[in-house]
Amino acid sequence: MARIELQGISVTLPIYDAQTRSLKSTIAAIGTGGRLVRGAAERVVVSALDDISVTFEHGDRVALIGHNGAGKTTLLRVLAGTYQPARGRMIREGRATAFFDISAGMEMEATGYENIVIRSLYMGMTLREIRGVFDKVAEFTELGSYLAMPIRTYSLGMMLRLAFSISTSVKPEILLMDEWLSVGDAGFTEKAKQRIDEIIDGSSIMVLASHDLKLIRRICNKALLLSHGQMLAFGSTGEVIMASEAMVS
Amino acid sequence: MRAAAEDLISGLTRYYFWSLLAWQDVKQRYRRSMIGPFWLTLSMGVMIGMIGVLYAGLFHQEIGGFLPYVAAGIILWTLISSIITESCATLITAGSLIKQIEIPYSVYIYRMVARNYIVLAHNALIWILVALVFGVAPRWSLVALPFSLLLIAANGVWIGLLLSLLCARFRDIPLIMASLVQVAFFVTPIMWRPGDLPGRSAFVFANPFYHFIELGRGPLLGAFPTLGTWTVTLAVTILGWGITFLFFARFRPRLAYWV
């Protein structure tokens, strides 16, 4: 029974340019009160999320909707625990698993087998858990003897298969997705679809950022509408999508 | 403060994770060429041989004593200097992971230090060869070596953490560090002996790099590190960790926005 409570979460993203990235310019700016090197002392920040308060309960399948740059990815990163908000508090009960880039952490020079271990460790599994799923993952990929080869030699489709098989071997309590997973070649798609459905059914909370309204209507029971970092609406999928369409017109 | 301490400790308990990644880094070098990381060992061996012969002549040193001295010095200097230079990129290259996966940041640092120790194990072959050729017998002082290497590793972690954080924020630091490391190589007694610089002993003894090199070189050549060396290196360890910890605790929440 997972639960996520956000209390007044605000995130400001610093925007760095060549000046503010430079130690020399920054020291020069401090030393001269900002007269010598203009720009280094002034930090540009963008308000990416502004005072978001919302609670996700067990069984919630939440869609994050909004335009590009509305703050969907930033909110997902806060939920994943990688972005510490500037203000506000998050209470998260349950292990969060992020499917943002399912091949993150994989080593091109390592073999398929080695990457099963590496990627699983990045996903927070223990060695014992990995031992438990290792054979099943290897079988699911259908890559056979290719698994003994460095993944640098794989085609894009094979790489995706491997990444998908490993990433979906966990049973996430809180599942975070930035756009729907792409699953590689046609032969694999059917099996992968089934696997995704299982994972979503098994999860306690799912949060999905997507532009695909058809998909959202099918999968999600709640939706959260973001615009310029502010939460405009949160409620049942149908109502929120209607609200977002009303906003556009 | 607590989050920073938890990061360091929970990173340390995942030793199987970062040691595996460190092995992967080294294996990657194996895969690129037939002799792998021994390629670096080989070129270092050549360099040590050349410098040993050349400087023994320049400084009128007896080669049998001088070459083992240079070999030990360069092997240890390579360990220290590559930890410093590799620190700079450690968190920047892990940027995309840091933004999407919640694992202790210290894992990336331990990985970098572990990788350099695996390379050290390769380079140790040069020392064994040199010791055999010039008849440097193992002495009792060798028992101090594990402690020395552990102390160097402890310093490698704070340097790695501090520099990688600073470099993530200020992208011109790697260039500054590269030139500092170059200078440090020449002012530290590696290719010359402290005794070659009469009347300037403060210049040598105030240099912490000298003491960290001595920490390993002394035991290899048959002398326990002096009390002065232990004092300086321990003081640097404590001071360095103190500063780094405060810095890490303060800026850890900002890191994901920097990389």
Chai-1 contact restraints between the chains, C-beta under 6 A:
chainA,res_idxA,chainB,res_idxB,connection_type,confidence,min_distance_angstrom,max_distance_angstrom,comment,restraint_id
A,P14,B,Y257,contact,1.0,0.0,6.0,A-B,restraint_1
A,R21,B,R171,contact,1.0,0.0,6.0,A-B,restraint_2
A,S22,B,D172,contact,1.0,0.0,6.0,A-B,restraint_3
A,L23,B,F170,contact,1.0,0.0,6.0,A-B,restraint_4
A,L23,B,D172,contact,1.0,0.0,6.0,A-B,restraint_5
A,L23,B,I173,contact,1.0,0.0,6.0,A-B,restraint_6
A,G81,B,E102,contact,1.0,0.0,6.0,A-B,restraint_7
A,T82,B,K99,contact,1.0,0.0,6.0,A-B,restraint_8
A,T82,B,Q100,contact,1.0,0.0,6.0,A-B,restraint_9
A,T82,B,E102,contact,1.0,0.0,6.0,A-B,restraint_10
A,T82,B,A256,contact,1.0,0.0,6.0,A-B,restraint_11
A,Y83,B,A256,contact,1.0,0.0,6.0,A-B,restraint_12
A,Q84,B,P253,contact,1.0,0.0,6.0,A-B,restraint_13
A,A98,B,Q100,contact,1.0,0.0,6.0,A-B,restraint_14
A,F100,B,Q100,contact,1.0,0.0,6.0,A-B,restraint_15
A,A104,B,L97,contact,1.0,0.0,6.0,A-B,restraint_16
A,A104,B,Q100,contact,1.0,0.0,6.0,A-B,restraint_17
A,G105,B,L97,contact,1.0,0.0,6.0,A-B,restraint_18
A,E107,B,Q24,contact,1.0,0.0,6.0,A-B,restraint_19
A,E109,B,Q28,contact,1.0,0.0,6.0,A-B,restraint_20
A,E109,B,R31,contact,1.0,0.0,6.0,A-B,restraint_21
A,A110,B,Q24,contact,1.0,0.0,6.0,A-B,restraint_22
A,L121,B,F17,contact,1.0,0.0,6.0,A-B,restraint_23
A,Y122,B,I101,contact,1.0,0.0,6.0,A-B,restraint_24
A,L127,B,Y16,contact,1.0,0.0,6.0,A-B,restraint_25
